């Protein structure tokens, strides 16, 4: 940021005089403090009556061609469940009944917070490809393409979901991801998944 969105004057990066403790973009003229905060991602794992979950193959970057459940940036003026329902419609064309919270995952290395809900896909609900998803399918747990999941947050949320379901629980989970997974860690996960599948 170079200029103030309030008055158009140049900004400088400094610790504000209001008792703050972090450097911020501060207008040199009107003194407006411009805060840069984490983005909130909302999502839902929609479960059909037969236990399968609705998965979408991304048709947009990043991670185009990888699999996810409906999730995306929360908009102003909506609750997390409203945002998750909207993402469900945008990514799968499905009207999803958004239910309780499954997990909150903080991802500090990309300044994002994921708020993931459980959801129900009503009987007979339609779904299909959209401008954001090239393919939309119902999948059983053993059909999930674990090696082709778009993001670590999606992978972990699905793991929480299926583990809770197997245990007959509806727990809430919180996780902090503070470091991007190394190539070695990703290779280990891929190897473990291949062995488990094989």
N, C-alpha and C positions, 0 to 999 in steps of 0.2 A: 504494500500500500504506500503510495506516494503523496496522495492528496486527500483532504478531509471530505467525506461525503456530506457533511452538514454545510460547509461554507466554501469548499474548493481550495482552501489554502494548503500549503505544504504541511506534512506531518513529520514528527521526529519520533524515534524510538527511545523511550526513557521510562523510568519508574515514575508513575504519577505522584503528585504531591498529596494525594488524599489518603495516604497510609497504605497504599497498595505495596506489594512486595515483588511484583514481576514487571519486566519491561513491557510497555504497551505502545501502540501508535497513538500519539497525542498531537492534536492540532496546535500549530504554533501561534494561531490567531485566536480562535474561539475556545480553545482548550478542551474541545470534545475528546473524550477517551474512546478509542475504537477497540473493543474487545474481540478477540478471535477465539471462539469456543469450539469444543468438539461437535461433530455432526451426529445426529441421532438416526439410526437405521431401525426401521420397524419391519417385522416379518411374522409369518404365520405358517405353521406346519399343518396343512389341512388333511384330516383323516376321513376316509370314506367308511361306509358302514361295514365293509368287509376287512377293514384294518389296513388297507393300502393307503399310502400318502401321495399327495399330488406333487410332482416334481416337474421343473421347467428347465429346458436346455437354453442357456443364455444366447440371444441373438444380437447382443450389444457388448461393447467393451466396457470395462475390463473383463477378462476371462471368458470371452466369447466362445461358445461351444461347450462350456462346462455346465454342470448341473447344480441347481439350487432349488429351494422352495421359494415361494413369493416373498420378496423383501426389497426394501429400498428406502430412500431418504424420507423422513417424516416431513410433512408440510406444516406451515404455520396454521394455527386455528383448528387442528385436529388432534384427537387423542391417539394414543399408540394403537388402540384397537381399530379406530377408524382408518388410520394410516395403513395398518396391516390389511384390512379389508380392501382398501383402494388398490394396494399393491397386488393383492390377489386377483382383482379384476383386470388390472393393467397387464399383468404377466401371464395370466392363464385364461382370462375371460370368464372365470368362475365367480359366482356369488358365494362367499365363504362366511360361515358363522364363526366369528373370532371368539375364542374362549379365554381361559385364564392364562396368566403369565407362566411360561416355561423357564426362561432364563434371561439374565442381563449379562452381556459380555462387553467389558471395556477393552478396547484395542488402542493402547496408547501410541503405538508406532505409526498409526494412521489417523489419530485423533478422532476416533469414532466410538460410539456406544450403541450396541445392538440390543434391542428390546424385542424378544421373540415370544410369541403366543402359541398356545395350542389352538387348533381350530377343527371345525367339522364341515365336511363337504356334504351338503344335503343330498338325499336320495334323488337321483335323476338330474342333478345339477350338470349343466353343460360346461365344457371347457375345451380349449384347443389353442393352437399357435396364435401369437399376437405379434405386434411390431417389436416386442422385446424378447419373445421366446420362439425359437424355431420348432420346438417340439414340447408337448405337455403330456405327461403320462402318469397314471397311477402305478405305484410300485410297492411291492412287499419289501420287508426289510432285507431279505436276501437278494433282491433285485436292484438295490441301490448301487449305482456305480461309484463305490467309495473312492476309487482312484481318480475319478473325474469330477469330484466335488469342487465348486468354484472357489470357496474361501474357507479358511480354518474355522471361522465362526459358524458357518453352515454345517460343516462336518461335526463340530462339537455339539451344536444344538440337536442335530439328528441323533447323536449318541445318547444325549440326555433323554430325548423323547422315547427312544426304543427301550432304554434301560428302565426308565420309570414304568413304561407300559408292561414290561415283562415282570416287574416287581409288584404290579397292581397299585402304583403310587401316582400321585399328581404333585410331585415336589417342585419347589422353586430352586433354581441354581444360579450362582453368581461366579463369574470367572474373570480374571484379569490377564490379558495377553499383553505382555510388556515388551516382548522381543519378536521380531519377525522370525518365523521358523527357518533354520539354516537349511541349506541344500542337503546336508548330511541327515538332518532330522526328517526331512521330507522323503529322502531315499529310504530311510529305515521304516517309515510308515508305509510307503508303497510296497516294500519287501514283505512286511508283516501282513498287509492286506492280501497280497498275492498268495502267501502261505496259508492264510486262514481260508481263503476262497478255494484253494486247490486240493 
